[in-house]
Amino acid sequence: MNTARKYLFFLFCMIAVNAPASIEVYEFETEEEEQRFQLLIAELRCPKCQNQNLADSNAEIAKDLKARVYKLINQGKSDTEIVDYLIERYGDFVSYRPPVKPSTWLLWFGPFALFFLVGVFLLWRTNRVDKSTRDLPDLDRKKLQQVLSRYSNEKNTPEDK
C-alpha cells in the first residue's frame, strides 16, 4: 500500500510539472480601466478562433490583441477609438457588433428577409392546398366522403375475432 501511495504521489507531481499555465497579468491604475479592458476583450472576436472572444481565446493573435487593447487603454484611448483601430486592421469581423453598411446588410437583415420569405411560402402553400380540395368534382367529393365514413365506421366498431 505504501508503494502505491508513492507512485500516486509521483504521478500527481509529474502532471503538475507538465501542466502549462500561462496567466496573463495586466495591471491597471483604476478599477474603471480594468472593467473597460474586460468589456472590450469580451466584445471583440478572435480573428483566428472565429467564434470566441479575445477573453476566451488562447491563440497567439488573441494574446497580441489583448496586449494591444491594454496598451491603448493605458494611452488614454476611448473604447470607440480602440474598436475602430482593431476594425481598421482586422476588418468588421473582429467586432461582434459590425456597423450597418452595404457589405453587412446580409448579416443584419438576412434573418428577417428569410423569415419573411418562409412566411410568404407558407401562406402560398396553405392557400394552394385549400383550393385543391375546393375544386374537387362532386363525384370525387362523394367518393371521398364514402371512404372517410367507411373508415370512421370501421374504426369505431369492435372487430370480432
PyMOL commands that place a pseudoatom at each C-alpha (Angstrom):
pseudoatom trace, name=CA, resn=MET, resi=1, chain=A, elem=C, hetatm=0, pos=[0.000, 0.000, 0.000]
pseudoatom trace, name=CA, resn=ASN, resi=2, chain=A, elem=C, hetatm=0, pos=[2.874, 2.313, 0.783]
pseudoatom trace, name=CA, resn=THR, resi=3, chain=A, elem=C, hetatm=0, pos=[4.362, 1.806, -2.682]
pseudoatom trace, name=CA, resn=ALA, resi=4, chain=A, elem=C, hetatm=0, pos=[1.030, 2.615, -4.336]
pseudoatom trace, name=CA, resn=ARG, resi=5, chain=A, elem=C, hetatm=0, pos=[0.930, 5.937, -2.469]
pseudoatom trace, name=CA, resn=LYS, resi=6, chain=A, elem=C, hetatm=0, pos=[4.465, 6.756, -3.626]
pseudoatom trace, name=CA, resn=TYR, resi=7, chain=A, elem=C, hetatm=0, pos=[3.551, 6.037, -7.257]
pseudoatom trace, name=CA, resn=LEU, resi=8, chain=A, elem=C, hetatm=0, pos=[0.352, 8.071, -6.954]
pseudoatom trace, name=CA, resn=PHE, resi=9, chain=A, elem=C, hetatm=0, pos=[2.289, 10.991, -5.437]
pseudoatom trace, name=CA, resn=PHE, resi=10, chain=A, elem=C, hetatm=0, pos=[4.887, 10.715, -8.205]
pseudoatom trace, name=CA, resn=LEU, resi=11, chain=A, elem=C, hetatm=0, pos=[2.115, 10.686, -10.847]
pseudoatom trace, name=CA, resn=PHE, resi=12, chain=A, elem=C, hetatm=0, pos=[0.497, 13.831, -9.436]
pseudoatom trace, name=CA, resn=CYS, resi=13, chain=A, elem=C, hetatm=0, pos=[3.869, 15.587, -9.327]
pseudoatom trace, name=CA, resn=MET, resi=14, chain=A, elem=C, hetatm=0, pos=[4.514, 14.742, -12.989]
pseudoatom trace, name=CA, resn=ILE, resi=15, chain=A, elem=C, hetatm=0, pos=[1.090, 16.033, -14.008]
pseudoatom trace, name=CA, resn=ALA, resi=16, chain=A, elem=C, hetatm=0, pos=[1.606, 19.265, -12.084]
pseudoatom trace, name=CA, resn=VAL, resi=17, chain=A, elem=C, hetatm=0, pos=[5.007, 19.848, -13.691]
pseudoatom trace, name=CA, resn=ASN, resi=18, chain=A, elem=C, hetatm=0, pos=[3.746, 19.213, -17.226]
pseudoatom trace, name=CA, resn=ALA, resi=19, chain=A, elem=C, hetatm=0, pos=[0.613, 21.344, -16.958]
pseudoatom trace, name=CA, resn=PRO, resi=20, chain=A, elem=C, hetatm=0, pos=[1.246, 24.552, -18.880]
pseudoatom trace, name=CA, resn=ALA, resi=21, chain=A, elem=C, hetatm=0, pos=[-0.212, 27.548, -17.135]
pseudoatom trace, name=CA, resn=SER, resi=22, chain=A, elem=C, hetatm=0, pos=[0.053, 30.864, -18.833]
pseudoatom trace, name=CA, resn=ILE, resi=23, chain=A, elem=C, hetatm=0, pos=[-1.633, 33.548, -16.833]
pseudoatom trace, name=CA, resn=GLU, resi=24, chain=A, elem=C, hetatm=0, pos=[-1.635, 36.975, -18.356]
pseudoatom trace, name=CA, resn=VAL, resi=25, chain=A, elem=C, hetatm=0, pos=[-1.496, 39.696, -15.744]
pseudoatom trace, name=CA, resn=TYR, resi=26, chain=A, elem=C, hetatm=0, pos=[-2.469, 43.211, -16.692]
pseudoatom trace, name=CA, resn=GLU, resi=27, chain=A, elem=C, hetatm=0, pos=[-2.120, 45.890, -14.048]
pseudoatom trace, name=CA, resn=PHE, resi=28, chain=A, elem=C, hetatm=0, pos=[-4.341, 48.946, -14.269]
pseudoatom trace, name=CA, resn=GLU, resi=29, chain=A, elem=C, hetatm=0, pos=[-4.253, 52.247, -12.449]
pseudoatom trace, name=CA, resn=THR, resi=30, chain=A, elem=C, hetatm=0, pos=[-8.001, 52.275, -11.760]
pseudoatom trace, name=CA, resn=GLU, resi=31, chain=A, elem=C, hetatm=0, pos=[-10.783, 49.754, -11.422]
pseudoatom trace, name=CA, resn=GLU, resi=32, chain=A, elem=C, hetatm=0, pos=[-12.618, 51.524, -14.248]
pseudoatom trace, name=CA, resn=GLU, resi=33, chain=A, elem=C, hetatm=0, pos=[-9.801, 50.817, -16.708]
pseudoatom trace, name=CA, resn=GLU, resi=34, chain=A, elem=C, hetatm=0, pos=[-9.801, 47.152, -15.746]
pseudoatom trace, name=CA, resn=GLN, resi=35, chain=A, elem=C, hetatm=0, pos=[-13.565, 46.929, -16.290]
pseudoatom trace, name=CA, resn=ARG, resi=36, chain=A, elem=C, hetatm=0, pos=[-13.198, 48.629, -19.680]
pseudoatom trace, name=CA, resn=PHE, resi=37, chain=A, elem=C, hetatm=0, pos=[-10.484, 46.134, -20.596]
pseudoatom trace, name=CA, resn=GLN, resi=38, chain=A, elem=C, hetatm=0, pos=[-12.655, 43.169, -19.569]
pseudoatom trace, name=CA, resn=LEU, resi=39, chain=A, elem=C, hetatm=0, pos=[-15.641, 44.513, -21.522]
pseudoatom trace, name=CA, resn=LEU, resi=40, chain=A, elem=C, hetatm=0, pos=[-13.572, 45.190, -24.628]
pseudoatom trace, name=CA, resn=ILE, resi=41, chain=A, elem=C, hetatm=0, pos=[-11.923, 41.771, -24.756]
pseudoatom trace, name=CA, resn=ALA, resi=42, chain=A, elem=C, hetatm=0, pos=[-15.340, 40.181, -24.198]
pseudoatom trace, name=CA, resn=GLU, resi=43, chain=A, elem=C, hetatm=0, pos=[-16.858, 42.176, -27.107]
pseudoatom trace, name=CA, resn=LEU, resi=44, chain=A, elem=C, hetatm=0, pos=[-14.034, 41.669, -29.596]
pseudoatom trace, name=CA, resn=ARG, resi=45, chain=A, elem=C, hetatm=0, pos=[-13.743, 38.452, -31.594]
pseudoatom trace, name=CA, resn=CYS, resi=46, chain=A, elem=C, hetatm=0, pos=[-10.551, 36.493, -32.130]
pseudoatom trace, name=CA, resn=PRO, resi=47, chain=A, elem=C, hetatm=0, pos=[-9.642, 36.559, -35.852]
pseudoatom trace, name=CA, resn=LYS, resi=48, chain=A, elem=C, hetatm=0, pos=[-8.246, 33.032, -35.689]
pseudoatom trace, name=CA, resn=CYS, resi=49, chain=A, elem=C, hetatm=0, pos=[-10.791, 31.259, -33.479]
pseudoatom trace, name=CA, resn=GLN, resi=50, chain=A, elem=C, hetatm=0, pos=[-13.746, 32.972, -35.171]
pseudoatom trace, name=CA, resn=ASN, resi=51, chain=A, elem=C, hetatm=0, pos=[-16.386, 32.049, -32.583]
pseudoatom trace, name=CA, resn=GLN, resi=52, chain=A, elem=C, hetatm=0, pos=[-14.512, 33.002, -29.447]
pseudoatom trace, name=CA, resn=ASN, resi=53, chain=A, elem=C, hetatm=0, pos=[-13.958, 36.393, -27.996]
pseudoatom trace, name=CA, resn=LEU, resi=54, chain=A, elem=C, hetatm=0, pos=[-10.493, 37.592, -27.041]
pseudoatom trace, name=CA, resn=ALA, resi=55, chain=A, elem=C, hetatm=0, pos=[-11.099, 36.784, -23.377]
pseudoatom trace, name=CA, resn=ASP, resi=56, chain=A, elem=C, hetatm=0, pos=[-11.773, 33.098, -24.076]
pseudoatom trace, name=CA, resn=SER, resi=57, chain=A, elem=C, hetatm=0, pos=[-9.190, 32.530, -26.790]
pseudoatom trace, name=CA, resn=ASN, resi=58, chain=A, elem=C, hetatm=0, pos=[-5.687, 31.192, -26.176]
pseudoatom trace, name=CA, resn=ALA, resi=59, chain=A, elem=C, hetatm=0, pos=[-4.463, 31.831, -29.717]
pseudoatom trace, name=CA, resn=GLU, resi=60, chain=A, elem=C, hetatm=0, pos=[-1.296, 33.866, -30.121]
pseudoatom trace, name=CA, resn=ILE, resi=61, chain=A, elem=C, hetatm=0, pos=[-3.086, 36.579, -32.079]
pseudoatom trace, name=CA, resn=ALA, resi=62, chain=A, elem=C, hetatm=0, pos=[-5.672, 36.879, -29.283]
pseudoatom trace, name=CA, resn=LYS, resi=63, chain=A, elem=C, hetatm=0, pos=[-2.858, 37.347, -26.765]
pseudoatom trace, name=CA, resn=ASP, resi=64, chain=A, elem=C, hetatm=0, pos=[-1.338, 40.019, -29.002]
pseudoatom trace, name=CA, resn=LEU, resi=65, chain=A, elem=C, hetatm=0, pos=[-4.679, 41.788, -29.375]
pseudoatom trace, name=CA, resn=LYS, resi=66, chain=A, elem=C, hetatm=0, pos=[-5.272, 41.705, -25.610]
pseudoatom trace, name=CA, resn=ALA, resi=67, chain=A, elem=C, hetatm=0, pos=[-1.855, 43.287, -25.111]
pseudoatom trace, name=CA, resn=ARG, resi=68, chain=A, elem=C, hetatm=0, pos=[-2.681, 45.901, -27.774]
pseudoatom trace, name=CA, resn=VAL, resi=69, chain=A, elem=C, hetatm=0, pos=[-6.010, 46.717, -26.073]
pseudoatom trace, name=CA, resn=TYR, resi=70, chain=A, elem=C, hetatm=0, pos=[-4.191, 47.017, -22.731]
pseudoatom trace, name=CA, resn=LYS, resi=71, chain=A, elem=C, hetatm=0, pos=[-1.628, 49.361, -24.280]
pseudoatom trace, name=CA, resn=LEU, resi=72, chain=A, elem=C, hetatm=0, pos=[-4.303, 51.520, -25.935]
pseudoatom trace, name=CA, resn=ILE, resi=73, chain=A, elem=C, hetatm=0, pos=[-6.255, 51.801, -22.679]
pseudoatom trace, name=CA, resn=ASN, resi=74, chain=A, elem=C, hetatm=0, pos=[-3.099, 52.924, -20.892]
pseudoatom trace, name=CA, resn=GLN, resi=75, chain=A, elem=C, hetatm=0, pos=[-2.540, 55.507, -23.648]
pseudoatom trace, name=CA, resn=GLY, resi=76, chain=A, elem=C, hetatm=0, pos=[-5.911, 57.004, -22.767]
pseudoatom trace, name=CA, resn=LYS, resi=77, chain=A, elem=C, hetatm=0, pos=[-7.799, 55.931, -25.904]
pseudoatom trace, name=CA, resn=SER, resi=78, chain=A, elem=C, hetatm=0, pos=[-11.597, 55.651, -25.723]
pseudoatom trace, name=CA, resn=ASP, resi=79, chain=A, elem=C, hetatm=0, pos=[-13.458, 52.393, -26.319]
pseudoatom trace, name=CA, resn=THR, resi=80, chain=A, elem=C, hetatm=0, pos=[-14.632, 53.635, -29.711]
pseudoatom trace, name=CA, resn=GLU, resi=81, chain=A, elem=C, hetatm=0, pos=[-11.094, 54.514, -30.764]
pseudoatom trace, name=CA, resn=ILE, resi=82, chain=A, elem=C, hetatm=0, pos=[-9.834, 51.082, -29.693]
pseudoatom trace, name=CA, resn=VAL, resi=83, chain=A, elem=C, hetatm=0, pos=[-12.584, 49.241, -31.566]
pseudoatom trace, name=CA, resn=ASP, resi=84, chain=A, elem=C, hetatm=0, pos=[-12.064, 51.424, -34.661]
pseudoatom trace, name=CA, resn=TYR, resi=85, chain=A, elem=C, hetatm=0, pos=[-8.321, 50.743, -34.505]
pseudoatom trace, name=CA, resn=LEU, resi=86, chain=A, elem=C, hetatm=0, pos=[-8.881, 46.973, -34.457]
pseudoatom trace, name=CA, resn=ILE, resi=87, chain=A, elem=C, hetatm=0, pos=[-11.570, 47.085, -37.148]
pseudoatom trace, name=CA, resn=GLU, resi=88, chain=A, elem=C, hetatm=0, pos=[-9.244, 49.103, -39.362]
pseudoatom trace, name=CA, resn=ARG, resi=89, chain=A, elem=C, hetatm=0, pos=[-6.589, 46.393, -39.109]
pseudoatom trace, name=CA, resn=TYR, resi=90, chain=A, elem=C, hetatm=0, pos=[-8.694, 43.208, -38.953]
pseudoatom trace, name=CA, resn=GLY, resi=91, chain=A, elem=C, hetatm=0, pos=[-11.962, 44.197, -40.629]
pseudoatom trace, name=CA, resn=ASP, resi=92, chain=A, elem=C, hetatm=0, pos=[-15.540, 44.170, -39.369]
pseudoatom trace, name=CA, resn=PHE, resi=93, chain=A, elem=C, hetatm=0, pos=[-15.191, 40.514, -38.419]
pseudoatom trace, name=CA, resn=VAL, resi=94, chain=A, elem=C, hetatm=0, pos=[-13.287, 41.381, -35.246]
pseudoatom trace, name=CA, resn=SER, resi=95, chain=A, elem=C, hetatm=0, pos=[-16.409, 43.029, -33.801]
pseudoatom trace, name=CA, resn=TYR, resi=96, chain=A, elem=C, hetatm=0, pos=[-19.448, 41.110, -32.592]
pseudoatom trace, name=CA, resn=ARG, resi=97, chain=A, elem=C, hetatm=0, pos=[-21.486, 44.216, -33.492]
pseudoatom trace, name=CA, resn=PRO, resi=98, chain=A, elem=C, hetatm=0, pos=[-20.403, 45.186, -37.003]
pseudoatom trace, name=CA, resn=PRO, resi=99, chain=A, elem=C, hetatm=0, pos=[-21.682, 48.512, -38.390]
pseudoatom trace, name=CA, resn=VAL, resi=100, chain=A, elem=C, hetatm=0, pos=[-24.707, 48.624, -40.675]
pseudoatom trace, name=CA, resn=LYS, resi=101, chain=A, elem=C, hetatm=0, pos=[-23.331, 49.275, -44.151]
pseudoatom trace, name=CA, resn=PRO, resi=102, chain=A, elem=C, hetatm=0, pos=[-23.864, 47.700, -47.592]
pseudoatom trace, name=CA, resn=SER, resi=103, chain=A, elem=C, hetatm=0, pos=[-21.263, 44.988, -47.022]
pseudoatom trace, name=CA, resn=THR, resi=104, chain=A, elem=C, hetatm=0, pos=[-23.007, 43.845, -43.805]
pseudoatom trace, name=CA, resn=TRP, resi=105, chain=A, elem=C, hetatm=0, pos=[-26.652, 44.193, -44.894]
pseudoatom trace, name=CA, resn=LEU, resi=106, chain=A, elem=C, hetatm=0, pos=[-26.994, 40.455, -45.384]
pseudoatom trace, name=CA, resn=LEU, resi=107, chain=A, elem=C, hetatm=0, pos=[-25.750, 39.894, -41.859]
pseudoatom trace, name=CA, resn=TRP, resi=108, chain=A, elem=C, hetatm=0, pos=[-28.134, 42.428, -40.344]
pseudoatom trace, name=CA, resn=PHE, resi=109, chain=A, elem=C, hetatm=0, pos=[-31.241, 41.949, -42.491]
pseudoatom trace, name=CA, resn=GLY, resi=110, chain=A, elem=C, hetatm=0, pos=[-30.779, 38.400, -43.822]
pseudoatom trace, name=CA, resn=PRO, resi=111, chain=A, elem=C, hetatm=0, pos=[-32.576, 36.628, -40.954]
pseudoatom trace, name=CA, resn=PHE, resi=112, chain=A, elem=C, hetatm=0, pos=[-35.593, 38.965, -41.262]
pseudoatom trace, name=CA, resn=ALA, resi=113, chain=A, elem=C, hetatm=0, pos=[-35.723, 38.501, -45.033]
pseudoatom trace, name=CA, resn=LEU, resi=114, chain=A, elem=C, hetatm=0, pos=[-35.536, 34.730, -44.638]
pseudoatom trace, name=CA, resn=PHE, resi=115, chain=A, elem=C, hetatm=0, pos=[-38.311, 34.797, -42.023]
pseudoatom trace, name=CA, resn=PHE, resi=116, chain=A, elem=C, hetatm=0, pos=[-40.463, 36.900, -44.373]
pseudoatom trace, name=CA, resn=LEU, resi=117, chain=A, elem=C, hetatm=0, pos=[-39.856, 34.566, -47.332]
pseudoatom trace, name=CA, resn=VAL, resi=118, chain=A, elem=C, hetatm=0, pos=[-40.739, 31.485, -45.273]
pseudoatom trace, name=CA, resn=GLY, resi=119, chain=A, elem=C, hetatm=0, pos=[-43.956, 33.197, -44.142]
pseudoatom trace, name=CA, resn=VAL, resi=120, chain=A, elem=C, hetatm=0, pos=[-44.908, 34.054, -47.738]
pseudoatom trace, name=CA, resn=PHE, resi=121, chain=A, elem=C, hetatm=0, pos=[-44.167, 30.489, -48.839]
pseudoatom trace, name=CA, resn=LEU, resi=122, chain=A, elem=C, hetatm=0, pos=[-46.308, 29.025, -46.045]
pseudoatom trace, name=CA, resn=LEU, resi=123, chain=A, elem=C, hetatm=0, pos=[-49.228, 31.326, -46.888]
pseudoatom trace, name=CA, resn=TRP, resi=124, chain=A, elem=C, hetatm=0, pos=[-48.941, 30.426, -50.574]
pseudoatom trace, name=CA, resn=ARG, resi=125, chain=A, elem=C, hetatm=0, pos=[-48.763, 26.718, -49.761]
pseudoatom trace, name=CA, resn=THR, resi=126, chain=A, elem=C, hetatm=0, pos=[-51.758, 26.881, -47.409]
pseudoatom trace, name=CA, resn=ASN, resi=127, chain=A, elem=C, hetatm=0, pos=[-53.924, 28.692, -49.972]
pseudoatom trace, name=CA, resn=ARG, resi=128, chain=A, elem=C, hetatm=0, pos=[-52.886, 26.239, -52.659]
pseudoatom trace, name=CA, resn=VAL, resi=129, chain=A, elem=C, hetatm=0, pos=[-53.935, 23.220, -50.580]
pseudoatom trace, name=CA, resn=ASP, resi=130, chain=A, elem=C, hetatm=0, pos=[-57.311, 24.785, -49.709]
pseudoatom trace, name=CA, resn=LYS, resi=131, chain=A, elem=C, hetatm=0, pos=[-58.054, 25.483, -53.360]
pseudoatom trace, name=CA, resn=SER, resi=132, chain=A, elem=C, hetatm=0, pos=[-57.230, 21.923, -54.371]
pseudoatom trace, name=CA, resn=THR, resi=133, chain=A, elem=C, hetatm=0, pos=[-59.868, 20.463, -52.035]
pseudoatom trace, name=CA, resn=ARG, resi=134, chain=A, elem=C, hetatm=0, pos=[-62.498, 23.013, -53.088]
pseudoatom trace, name=CA, resn=ASP, resi=135, chain=A, elem=C, hetatm=0, pos=[-62.028, 22.240, -56.769]
pseudoatom trace, name=CA, resn=LEU, resi=136, chain=A, elem=C, hetatm=0, pos=[-62.940, 18.559, -56.454]
pseudoatom trace, name=CA, resn=PRO, resi=137, chain=A, elem=C, hetatm=0, pos=[-65.775, 17.465, -58.736]
pseudoatom trace, name=CA, resn=ASP, resi=138, chain=A, elem=C, hetatm=0, pos=[-68.978, 16.373, -56.984]
pseudoatom trace, name=CA, resn=LEU, resi=139, chain=A, elem=C, hetatm=0, pos=[-68.423, 12.703, -57.881]
pseudoatom trace, name=CA, resn=ASP, resi=140, chain=A, elem=C, hetatm=0, pos=[-64.922, 12.693, -56.349]
pseudoatom trace, name=CA, resn=ARG, resi=141, chain=A, elem=C, hetatm=0, pos=[-66.177, 14.555, -53.300]
pseudoatom trace, name=CA, resn=LYS, resi=142, chain=A, elem=C, hetatm=0, pos=[-68.886, 11.915, -52.740]
pseudoatom trace, name=CA, resn=LYS, resi=143, chain=A, elem=C, hetatm=0, pos=[-66.352, 9.087, -53.121]
pseudoatom trace, name=CA, resn=LEU, resi=144, chain=A, elem=C, hetatm=0, pos=[-64.043, 10.792, -50.643]
pseudoatom trace, name=CA, resn=GLN, resi=145, chain=A, elem=C, hetatm=0, pos=[-66.882, 11.182, -48.128]
pseudoatom trace, name=CA, resn=GLN, resi=146, chain=A, elem=C, hetatm=0, pos=[-67.836, 7.500, -48.533]
pseudoatom trace, name=CA, resn=VAL, resi=147, chain=A, elem=C, hetatm=0, pos=[-64.269, 6.348, -47.938]
pseudoatom trace, name=CA, resn=LEU, resi=148, chain=A, elem=C, hetatm=0, pos=[-63.946, 8.599, -44.913]
pseudoatom trace, name=CA, resn=SER, resi=149, chain=A, elem=C, hetatm=0, pos=[-67.260, 7.461, -43.428]
pseudoatom trace, name=CA, resn=ARG, resi=150, chain=A, elem=C, hetatm=0, pos=[-66.379, 3.780, -44.046]
pseudoatom trace, name=CA, resn=TYR, resi=151, chain=A, elem=C, hetatm=0, pos=[-63.003, 4.322, -42.397]
pseudoatom trace, name=CA, resn=SER, resi=152, chain=A, elem=C, hetatm=0, pos=[-64.556, 6.025, -39.372]
pseudoatom trace, name=CA, resn=ASN, resi=153, chain=A, elem=C, hetatm=0, pos=[-67.186, 3.237, -39.063]
pseudoatom trace, name=CA, resn=GLU, resi=154, chain=A, elem=C, hetatm=0, pos=[-64.507, 0.537, -39.195]
pseudoatom trace, name=CA, resn=LYS, resi=155, chain=A, elem=C, hetatm=0, pos=[-62.503, 2.347, -36.598]
pseudoatom trace, name=CA, resn=ASN, resi=156, chain=A, elem=C, hetatm=0, pos=[-65.482, 2.743, -34.222]
pseudoatom trace, name=CA, resn=THR, resi=157, chain=A, elem=C, hetatm=0, pos=[-66.869, -0.822, -34.482]
pseudoatom trace, name=CA, resn=PRO, resi=158, chain=A, elem=C, hetatm=0, pos=[-65.111, -3.556, -32.500]
pseudoatom trace, name=CA, resn=GLU, resi=159, chain=A, elem=C, hetatm=0, pos=[-63.696, -6.353, -34.566]
pseudoatom trace, name=CA, resn=ASP, resi=160, chain=A, elem=C, hetatm=0, pos=[-64.908, -9.904, -33.957]
pseudoatom trace, name=CA, resn=LYS, resi=161, chain=A, elem=C, hetatm=0, pos=[-62.095, -12.320, -33.609]
for i in range(1, 161): cmd.bond("trace and resi %d" % i, "trace and resi %d" % (i + 1))
show_as sticks, trace
zoom trace
